[in-house]
Amino acid sequence: MMRAAPIAPIAAVILLAPAAAQAQARAVDMDRFDGRWFEIERSHNNVQKDCSRAQIDFTPQDAPGRYGLTVTCTRRADGQVETLRANARVTDAETNAKFRFTLTGLLSFGGLAGQNYWVWDHDPDYGWAILALPDKSDWWIWRRSPSASPAERQRLLARARALGMDMSRVISTGG
């Protein structure tokens, strides 16, 4: 005869297990999010595998909820600067924390080739932001200035870890 497991101990384990931090509760103020950002930390990803000193310009476009992105990075091997242009569209007008980025030009495939990104957390003064894919498989820490002290980096990495980002392959970029 099989016995059912007691429910109370199972429920206690579920209730006491640490929960991953949720997405940023307060809305993103797009007027304060606009402008230049510098990547200082990120997860390993194949697109940026040899990229350092990434700079992101986030610029409002003529249509509401539409933004242009210009991303420049220095390739480590030869020091060459590469530029990537993309369009961003806010996909959650309630929080402004979710975007769909699509490449511009021939690589855009009419806007079909794109990726969703979420702002998982940000500084109340918009001095830093943590962005990631919805499943958190790839993530980035952006700052308004290109460098951060070791203590600040560790604090922001701890916040990304608390949000559930995979910290097994962290790449430090920027100054």
Phi, psi and omega in degrees: 000129180269143178250143176285142177292141178299135185284324185303311180297322179295316179297321180296319179297316180295317182288329183270348179294138180294131180271143175292143179300145181270173179298159180310126183284320182277151183291154174274124176276106186296330177296329179270339180280332179303156173116198185267135176232156176234131177283129177244336178213151175199167171277157176296135173211151186293329181295322184253022190303330179237034183253134174226167179051050179285137178236135183237124173254120184249109191237130177296146177254184183291328182270143178301140177074011181243138184221153173255143177238134171237118181247124175242143176213155177262127176280126185300320188297315186238359179076004181290139177268129177247148179236134177236133178247141181214164173249147177235140177231128176294128181252356177224089185293343179290320182247341187059021184259000182234134184228157167241119178261133174230144178290156176261165176078206185297330182284354184281339183049046178067026180088358181286328180273104181206178182216144176270138178228145177237143170272105184280330178198159176203157176293139177304331179264007178061037174274340176208161177209147175246117179247151177200165170293158181304327179271002177066015181291327174235140182212162182216145170247121180252146173228161176284336177247153188285353180225161179217150177292159176304322179295318179294316177303314181296321178296317180290323176295322177296321178294317178299319178299316179297331178281354178096015178287145177286119184257016184285336182224066181280135176245120176273128180234177179076189184273000000 
